[in-house]
């Protein structure tokens, strides 16, 4: 099994994906263990002094003015975890919780938190054992970190609360730790706070969304090319020289992908046949511009994610010169903004895909295709309601595009009076990514059927490979009406698993 070694300088997106989705094992580097021990020595020295230090010998948030005596500090750290583990609602997905814990471990290992090496090792041991704390949907405002979600994870380290075992069964965390020979941690000064104060949940969801959207934007280029082909559109608008004079990188990549997919098609360029056209509709002609803008948004979001992956987010932090300083680095605004930007781009990509699907089904705009791509229109309804489903998904995506980061609800007796709502932005982006997948699956279903209805004209080798692969995946072609939901579900899985991109790349080579 792949092993990820955590050092002091952060982790990569591929590390996060390996741990969150593939169950990679985790090891702490010798450098990380040394940094942990050094920072802990600084915290211990400060804890022994009579002067109050935030997070070490004081309360938290609006209660930070109280100096806590030494005999109460262990209780203080336990209490902050217990009281902050106040999430509600449905359980968060296993991959999100694993990313959340791993990214908190990343910051702990930076040597800026003051956590003991044995606490960090316990975090790694829990992940390696396949134990997943029960974390709930609601509780994070995305400032002072993803407090409630991280608290539920810290609770598991203490042997309290509930967690899911490697067999998928939810049981008391203490039982699961005992079964795997893991001793619960007894938190000391600053450790409870250090386990809670980070942007780890929203960052983990951003990293996974970026991976998913990288595949879906390639899928969208493919479905757009299929629709262009089915509508007898022109591929001249994809010429590199046209995109070179408006040099947005994403636009150029999207146009290049569509051109590669359409190479060798007999269906393109029939504008002056029986129903002459000067140019294609925007949803066809401007596909690279819309998808390209989304790709450039992905590039910006990836840059933000890389910076955050290299960050040590905690409050207070231990600095190399021995100071322990309060700061505001836990504020989730940088991550929250790009999560919202991506939701906007996703909604627009889905919207343009739905418009192409609608055009394929309208006999007045499809240039010779049967109404709703039906076998016997009137007796058969064809894909009429598949487009309704797609429209419902797009409508939902528009609501999900409303930014969470523009909102703020003051908390902690006005001490935390401006928050990022980044966790909420991340949660809605996950739903948006799921819905975009479904929208593209419907376009694939409609466009592949429409291409097959163009008898006498051969599609491009790449689109033919896509159609062949989707038919082998259980998505049926043209014919009389049938129970449509299973076909749509199979198309959804086909796109979601990246098999559409794989099928096309067997012909085109790697898409951009």
N, C-alpha and C positions, 0 to 999 in steps of 0.2 A: 504494500500500500504506500502511496505517495506520502512523504513526510514534509511538513512545513516547519522550518526553523525560524523562531521569532527572536530577533535581535533588538537593538536599541534604536534603530533608524527607521522604524515603520515596516509596513508590509505592502505587497502589491495586490492589485485587483485579482490576479490569478490565484494568489494565496487565499484570498477571501472566498472565492468560488470553490476552490479545492476543499476547504474546510466546511463551508456551509452546505454545499450540494453534493460533494463527492466523499465526504467523511474522512478526509485526509487526517493523518495523525500530526500532533504538534510536539515540538521539542523546544526547550528554551536554550538559547546559546549561552556559552560561558560568559560572553561579554554582557549579556542581559542579566545573568545571575549576579555578576560583580556590580553592575550598575544598581540593581535592586538593593543589594546589601549596603552600598555606599550611601544611597539616598535614605535608607532606613536609619543609618547611623546618625544622619543629620536630624531626622525627626525625633529620634530617641533623645538626642541632646537637648532639643528644644522642649520636649515634653517634661524634662527634668527641671526646667527653669520656672521661676515663679511668674514671669510675665506671660499673659495670655497670648496664644497664637491661634488664629482662626483655623478651624478644622482639626487642630491638634488638642487644644485645651479649652475650646469654647463650644457653645451651641452653634446651630446652623441657621442660615437664612435670617429671618427677622429675629431669631433667638440668639444671634451671634454675640450679643453683649454680655451673656452670662459666662463667667469663668467656671470651668468644670474641674473639681478636685480629682486627684489621681485615682482615688478609690472608685470613682463613678465613671471613669473614661471608657472602660470596656463595655459597661452597660450602655453608655452613650452611643457607641458604635453599633452595638446590637440593635438598639432602639431605632436608630435612623433607618436601618435596613427594614426592620419589621414595620415601622410606621409608613415608610415610603412605598412598600409593596402593597399598593392600594389600587391596582388596576382592576378594571371591570370589562365585561363584554366577552366576545368570542376569543378563543385561543389564537395566538399568532402562529404562523406557520413555522415548522421546525427549522427550515433553512434560514429564516429571519433570526430566530433565537440563536442559532449557532454562529451566524455572522456577528450578531450583537455581542455575544460573549467573547468571540475571538478578537474582535476589534477593541474591546475593553482590555483584553490581555495585552494586545499590542501596545496600548498606551502605558499600562502598568510596567511593561518591560523596558520602557524608555528610560527609566531611572529618574523620572521627574515627579513621581507620585508618592514615594515614601512607603510603599507597600513592601512587606517582607517577601523574600524569595519563596518561602513555603506557601504563601497565599497564591502567588502566581502559578506555582507548580500544581496546586490543587485545581485551579481554573483549567489548566491544560489536562489534568487527569480526568476531570468531569467530561470535557469535550471528547477525549480519547475513549472514554467508556461508553460514549453514545447516550449519555444522560442529558436530557433537554428540559430545562426548567419550564414550567407552565407560565407563560407571559400572556397578558390580556391586551385586547385591542386599544382600550382607552386608558389614559393616565399620564401621557407625556405631553407637555407643552413645548418641547423642543428648546428649552432653555434651562440652565443649570444641568444640562444634559437630558437624556431620555430617562428621567429619574425613576418613574414607576417600573418601566420594563427592566431596567438594569437592577433595580431593587429585588425584583422577583428572581433574577439570576443569582444575586448575592445571597438571597435567602436559601437557595439550594446549597451554596457553598457552606452555609452554616448548618446544613442538615435539617432545615425546616421547610415547610410548605410542600407543594406537590411538584413532581417532575415526571417526564415521560421516559421510560426505560428504552433500551435499544430494541425491545420487542414491540414498542408502540403502546404499551400499557401505562396509564398514569397511576402513580403510586406515591406514598410519602417519600420525600427526598431522602430522609435519613435511612430508610430501608435500602434504597438504591445505592447510596454511598457505601453502606456496610457491605452489601453484596459484592461490590467491586473493590473492597479493601481501601476505600478512601476515607480518611479521618476528616470530620467536619472542622472547619477553621474556627478559631476563637479570635475574633477581631480585636486589634489593639488601636492605639491612637492613630487617627486619620484614615485608617483602612476602610471603614464603612463608607465614609464620604468618597474616597478615591474610587471605590467600585461603582459609584452611582453617577459620577459627574462627567458625562461624555455624550458626543453626538453619534454614538456607535450604531444605534438602531437605524436612524435615518441614513447614515453613511452606508451601512450594509445593504439596505434596500436600494440605494442609489447604484451601488456597484452591480447588483444583480439586474436591475433594470437596464443599465447600460449594456450588459452582455446580451440580454434578451432583445433589446432594441437594435443592436448591431445586426442581429440575424433578421429581425422583422423589417428593417429598412431595405435589406437585400430582397426579402420576399416581396415587399411592395413594388420594387422595381420590376420584378418578374411578373406580378399580376398586372401591373400597368402595361407592360409590353404585350401580355396576352390580350388585354382589352383593346389595345391599339390595333393589334393584328385582327381580332375578331370584328372590329369596326371598319376594317379596310382603310386604316389611317396611314399617314405618311411617316416614315422614319427620318425624313430629311431634317426635321426639327431637332434631331438628336446629333447632328453633325458637330464634331469637336470644335470647328472654327466658330460656330455660333456661340458656344459656351465659353470659348476663350476670351471673347470680348466682354463678357460679364463674369469675371474670374472668381466666383464663389466656389470654393473647393468641393463642397457637398453637391452642388448642382452639376458640376463637371463629372463627378463620380457617378451620380445617378444616371445621367445621360449616357455615359460610357457603358454602364451596366445594361441599360435598356437596348442600346445599339448592339451589344454583344449577344443578348438574348434573341434579338430579331434577325441576326445575320443569316441570310439564306432563305428568308421567308418569301413565299409567292403571294402573300395576302396583303402586304403593305404597298402603298403607292397607287391605289385605284381611285384617286380623287376625281378623275375625269371620265369615269365609266358611266354607267346608266344614271347615276344621281350625282352629278358633278358638284364638287366642293372646292372653295378656294383654300380653306384651312380647316383643321380639326377644332373641335370644341376645347375650351380651356382645360377641362378635366383630363383630356388626352394630351393636348399640346404642351401644357404647363406642368405635367407630372414631374419632370426633373427639377423644376424651380421650387415646387412645394416640398417634395421629398428632400431636395438638396438643402433647403433652409433647415429642415429637421435634422439632417445629418450634421450641419454646422453647429446646431444647438447641442447635439450629442458631443461634439468635439469640445465645446466649452464646458459642458457638464463633466466630461472625462478629466479635463484639466483641474477643475475644482476637486473632484474625487481624489486625484493623485496627490494634490496638496494636503488634503485632509488625511489621507492614508499615511502621509509622512509626518503628521502632527502628533503632539502629545497634548491631549485635551483633559485638563483637570483644574480644580480650584480648591485650595491653593496649590501651587506647583513648587517643587524643589529645584532650585537653580544650581548650576555647577559651582558657584561661589559660596554655596551654603545658605543662601537666603531662601526663605519660604514665603512666597508672595501671593496675595490674592490677585485675581485677574478676571477677565470676562471672556476668555477663549472658548468657554462652553456654549456660547450663544450660537444657535444653529442657523443664523441667517445665510451664510454662504452656501450651505447645503440645501436649505429650504428653498432658496430662490431657484436653483437649477432644477430641483424636483418639480417645482411649479412650471418652469419653462418647458420641461420635457412633456408635462401633461398637456400643455397648449399645443406643442408640435404634434403629439400623438393624436389629439382630437382633429387637427387639420388634415393629417395624413389619412385618417379614417374617413373624414368627410369627402375628400376628393375621390377616394376609392369607391365610396357609396354612389357618388354621382356617375362614375363610369359604369357601375353595375346597372343603375337605373336606365342609362342610355342603351345598354345592351338589350334591355327588356322592352323598350318602347319601339314599336314597329315604325313610328314616324321619324325616329332618329337613329335607328340601328342599321340603315342602309341594306335592307333586304332580309333581315332576320325575322323569324316568325314572332308574333306577339308573345312576350314573356318566355320566349324560347320553348314554347309548348309544342307537344307532338301534334295535337289536333286542337287548336285554340278554340275555346268555347266549351268543348267537352273536357279539355285539359286546361288547368290553370298554370301549368309550368312552374316557373320560379317566382311567381308574383309575391308570395308570402315570404319567401327567402329574403327578398329585398325589404319587406316590412321589418323583418327581424334585424337586418343590417341597419335600417334607419333607426330602430329603437336603440341599438347599440351606439350609434353615432350621437343620438340625442343625449344619451347618458354620458358619453365622453365629453360633450360640450359642458355639461354640468360639472364633471370632474375637472375641467380645465379652469374653473374658477379658483384663483390662487388662495391657498391656505396661509401663505406667508404674509399676505396683506392684513391679516387679522392679528390681534393680540388681546389677551385677557389678563389683566394684572393678577398676581398671586402673592402668597406669602406676606400678607399684611402690607402690600405695596412695596416690599423690598425688591421683589422680582416683578417690576412694573412694566416690562416690555419683553415679550417672548416671541419665539420664531414660528411656532406651530409646524416645525419641520417634520416631526413624526407624522402628523396628519397629512402633510404634503406627500410623504413617502407612501403612506397607506393608500391614498387615492391613486397615486401613480401605479401601484401594483394592479389595482383594478383596471386602470386605463390600459395597461399593457395587455392584460388578459382580453379585454374587449377589442383592442386593435387586432389581436390575433384572429378573433372570430370574424371581424369585418373583412380582413384579407382572405379568410377561408371562403366566405361567401363570394367575393369577387373571383377567386380562383375557380370556384364551382361554376359560376355563370360564364366566365370567359372561356374556360376549357370546353364547356358544352357548346358555346357559340362558335368557337373555332372548328369544332367537329361538324357543325352544321354547314360550314362553308365548303360544300362538296366541290371537288374538281380543282381546288387550290391547296397546295401543300404548305403547312406551317413551317416555321424555322425548325431546324434540328433541335435546338435547345427547348423550344416550347413543346415540340413533340415529345421530347424526353420527359418534360414535366407532366404532360397529359398521360403518358404511358404509366409513369410512376404513381400518379394519383389514382388512376383506375386500378392498378394493382393493390393499392391501399384500401380498396373497398368503396371508393366513390364512383358510382355508376354514371354512365354517359347519357346522351339523349334517349328519349323514349317516353312512353305514356306516364301519366302521373303515378307516383308511388309515395309511400311514407318517406317524407323528406328529412326528418330530423336525424336519422342515422347517417345519411350521406353527409349532412352538414357537420355532424360530430366527427366523422372520419376525416373530413377535410380540415377541420380545426386541429386535430391531432397531427395530421400530416404537416401543416404549417408550423405548429407549436414545437414539434421535435426537430425542425430544421431540415426535414426531408425534401421540401420543395427546393430549397437552395442547393442541397446535395445533388438532386437530380439534374438541375440545370448546369451545375458546375462540372458534371461529367462531360459536358459538351463544350462549355465556354472556358473552362479553367476557373480559377478563383475570381469571384466578383470583388469589386472594390467596396 
